[in-house]
Structures are given as structure tokens and as C-alpha cells.
Amino acid sequence: MTNYKWIFFDIGSTLINEEKAYQDRIEQAIAGTNITHDAFYQRMLLSFKEGKKGDLIALQEFGLERPKWNSELETLYPDTKTVLEILHNRYKIGIIANQLSGLEERLEKFAIRQWIDLIISSADCGFSKPSSKIFQLALQQASCSASSAIMLGDRLDNDIAPAKTLGMKTIWIKQGFSAYSPIQAPSEEPDFTVNSLSDLLKIL
């Protein structure tokens, strides 16, 4: 795909595995209640399969407080570093993500910051996905047209649909709970679908 100059990545369940952080959210939420882990997990999973943000729906339906997200429990996927290093030799790499403050420091800690040319985080810019404004800001700062950019993420609603509307090429990575989400409209239909970061190397 030589016509493309930039690849923009989401963070959660895309470059970073959030499984342990989700488990911690469940454990914190049900602590001191008679709600079982399995009951909460199954309700959460059902909501993800309906294309909703499952953990937040389950919290609401069980009447539970939303625990603080523990980013310290996030880990890199095994192939994150290798794939970023390879792709950075061919493209500029950007981040468009809904994240807590301090994202750049966390990327430094993960030792992947050196392969990332631009970071656009909701906590820093004031816009959040799926608003088109955060994507437009990223393209503006990258001096890149939408037609020369690729967006890769795990969320059909937050990543694929808004990027596709702007004219970006889209790749859905089926990692994390959003892998269960159904495609509910033509606007959510990605150009490509992959099951891991390593699969990107077969396309890009």
C-alpha cells in the first residue's frame, strides 16, 4: 500500500493488552457484593456482542460504581514492538486514542515511543473519539490528507466508522472484547480485518 504515508493506531486492545485491567475493574466493582465474577463477566460479554461498551453497561445494570481504571496493569501485545519497528521503516506512525493523561510517558515506559511520530490523546487535545475532530486534528498535525492515511483500531464505532467517513483507509483489529462486536452499519465496514498486529505485515 505504497500510496499511504501515515498509519494511525488506537492504543487499548490495539497496541496494548487491557485484559488484566478489565479483570481488575470487575474485581473492584463486585467487591463486597453478592454478585459473582461469572455473572458480571457474562453480562459484560453479552453487551459487547451487542456492539455496546460492555463493562460500562454491566456496571450500570448491576448498580455498581465505576472503578478507576488501573493503567499499571496494561501490557504490550507480544508482537507490538516488532511490528511498530518494521512499519516505522515504511510509514509515519501516529496515535489517535481516548486515553488518560500521561500517555506519552506510558509509551516511553513500554519502550515504543521511538517508533511513534505523533500522539493525539483525548486527555490532551480536548476531543474524543468518535468525534471527527480528533481525527481531523491528527491529520492536520501530520500534514496528511485523509486519503493518504490508514486508521487501525479495535472499535468499530470509535475507530473504523469516523475514520472511514473522513476518507481514511480502515483496518479493524479483532483483539480484546470489541472483537465480539457485530458490524451494524455500512459505515462500520472496515477495508481490512486482522486478528493480530503481525497480520498487518501481510497487508502493509
HELIX and SHEET records of a PDB file:
HELIX    1   1 GLU A   19  ILE A   30  1                                  12    
HELIX    2   2 HIS A   37  LYS A   49  1                                  13    
HELIX    3   3 GLY A   54  PHE A   62  1                                   9    
HELIX    4   4 SER A   71  LEU A   73  5                                   3    
HELIX    5   5 THR A   80  HIS A   88  1                                   9    
HELIX    6   6 LEU A  103  LYS A  109  1                                   7    
HELIX    7   7 ARG A  113  TRP A  115  5                                   3    
HELIX    8   8 SER A  122  CYS A  125  1                                   4    
HELIX    9   9 SER A  132  ALA A  142  1                                  11    
HELIX   10  10 ALA A  146  SER A  148  5                                   3    
HELIX   11  11 LEU A  156  ILE A  160  3                                   5    
HELIX   12  12 ALA A  161  LEU A  166  1                                   6    
HELIX   13  13 PHE A  177  TYR A  180  5                                   4    
HELIX   14  14 PRO A  186  GLU A  188  5                                   3    
HELIX   15  15 SER A  198  LYS A  202  5                                   5    
SHEET    1   A 6 LEU A 118  SER A 121  0                                        
SHEET    2   A 6 LYS A  92  ALA A  97  1                                        
SHEET    3   A 6 TRP A   6  PHE A   9  1                                        
SHEET    4   A 6 ALA A 149  GLY A 153  1                                        
SHEET    5   A 6 LYS A 169  ILE A 173  1                                        
SHEET    6   A 6 PHE A 192  VAL A 194  1                                        
SHEET    1   B 2 ILE A  16  ASN A  17  0                                        
SHEET    2   B 2 THR A  75  LEU A  76 -1                                        
END                                                                             
